[in-house]
Amino acid sequence: MSALETTSRSTVPDVFDGRVAWVFGDDFDIDLIIGVQNIKSYDTEFLLSVCMDAYESGFAGKVQQGDLLVAGRNFGYGHPHYPPMVAMRAAGIVAVVAESYAPGFYRGETFNGLPLLRCPGVTGAVERWDRLRIDWARGQVENVRTGDRLASEVPPERVQQIWRAGGSIPLLRAEHARKDGHGGETANEEGT
């Protein structure tokens, strides 16, 4: 299976394989990924240079394009700032599988097109660098190393459309491009 692309118009395959670059515990404050002092920066190179420094020096250099994060309950706790995940995406992270998400983080990153999957028990079933096979449509996460399979949510179709478009704005632009060139709805079958 191919890894997700991190372009602004990524394609999310129905079944995705990716390595676990990090396993976070419960109630992880997303700002700690780059350090609270850096949450106002949107300089991608700078954010990448400080990504996970408090946990592992050189973390970004160990991540490969197509890797993912695993987390416990309430991932993204705190204020839903975007720079931490800007850093993670720049490092190559393309999805997060967590037991649950803080609502603000979930809304914001879904809007940005980052696939976020809820999977109860995932932190106890994986180790760092395990390869996971995720079947979004069937709601299944498999640890390739152990063969263990976990039931996950099946994301709503609209959420999957946002992922496939690379975010809410690209999706809305594509939907509006299907309308006529004057910004109005296309004519119905009767021509009105």
C-alpha positions, -999 to +999 in steps of 0.1 A: +000+000+000+012+035-007+018+061+020-004+092+021+009+122+004+012+155+023+005+178-006-023+202-003-044+178-023-035+144-008-051+112-017-061+090+012-061+053+001-088+030+014-061+009+031-030+026+044+003+013+057+025+035+079+052+033+106+045+045+141+070+073+146+059+080+182+034+068+209+020+095+231+002+089+263-031+103+276-039+140+278-010+151+256-008+189+252+000+194+215+020+225+221+047+204+238+057+190+204+074+223+195+076+239+229+051+265+242+075+293+235+073+285+197+036+283+192+034+316+174+058+306+146+046+294+112+082+291+098+082+255+087+119+250+088+122+265+123+093+244+136+109+213+121+142+221+138+125+222+173+100+194+167+100+170+197+133+185+211+120+180+247+116+143+240+142+132+216+170+151+199+169+146+161+134+132+161+125+148+127+155+132+111+142+097+121+107+102+106+100+090+071+074+104+047+043+084+054+048+078+091+020+083+116+015+090+153-003+070+179-018+085+210-039+078+240-070+095+252-076+132+247-048+138+223-043+175+215-054+186+249-050+223+255-054+252+231-057+239+195-026+256+180-017+246+145+022+250+144+029+217+163+012+197+135+028+219+108+061+206+122+049+170+123+036+172+087+069+188+076+087+158+092+066+134+072+037+125+095+005+119+075-020+106+100-028+101+137-044+071+154-055+079+189-079+065+215-097+099+215-090+135+206-096+169+223-125+184+204-107+216+192-077+197+179-100+172+161-120+199+144-089+220+134-068+192+120-097+176+102-103+210+086-067+210+076-071+175+060-050+155+084-065+120+088-074+114+125-087+080+135-102+070+168-091+035+179-097+024+215-068+004+230-043+013+203-016+026+227-014-008+244-012-027+211+017-009+194+053+000+199+073+027+182+083+018+147+056-009+143+039-008+110+001-004+110-023-013+083-054+009+085-086+001+067-106+033+071-138+020+055-139-013+075-128+004+108-098-018+114-062-012+125-038-041+122-003-042+138+016-059+110+044-070+135+021-088+159-009-096+136-032-080+163-063-063+149-083-036+167-117-022+158-117+015+151-143+041+142-154+043+106-150+080+099-181+099+085-181+102+047-179+140+049-147+137+070-132+112+045-141+137+017-122+164+035-092+141+039-092+131+003-094+167-009-065+177+014-086+199+037-119+217+039-109+247+017-098+225-013-130+204-009-152+235-009-133+249-039-138+217-058-175+216-050-180+252-061-160+245-093-188+221-103-212+250-103-216+272-133-190+299-140-212+327-125-212+313-090-248+301-092-262+266-091-264+248-124-298+245-140-320+217-130-335+192-155-363+216-165-337+243-174-347+266-145 
